[in-house]
Each structure stands twice: as C-alpha cells, then as structure tokens.
Amino acid sequence: MTRQYCGALGERANYQVTVAVHAVGDTASFPLQQRLFLSG
C-alpha cells in the first residue's frame, strides 16, 4: 500500500474511506450496501 494525498488530513497518508447506503423509515434504518475504499 502506498501513501496517497488525503484531503481530510491535508497530507500524504495511508487511509480508508467507507461509503454506506441506508434505507430510512420513521423508526428504523436498514443498511442496503457498504463499500470500503483503501488508499493505494
């Protein structure tokens, strides 16, 4: 894994980002899909 620029940190680093999609109702939330992105 190589170090890449991470805008949230303002520097080069090893990092990970997760993106999730949820269905939301009046009383509950249910995860539909989740994806993990790794630097490098």
Stockholm file with secondary structure:
# STOCKHOLM 1.0

chainA/1-40         MTRQYCGALGERANYQVTVAVHAVGDTASFPLQQRLFLSG
#=GR chainA/1-40 SS CCCEEETTTTEEECCEEEEEEEEECSSCEEEEEEEEEECC
#=GC SS_cons        CCCEEETTTTEEECCEEEEEEEEECSSCEEEEEEEEEECC
//
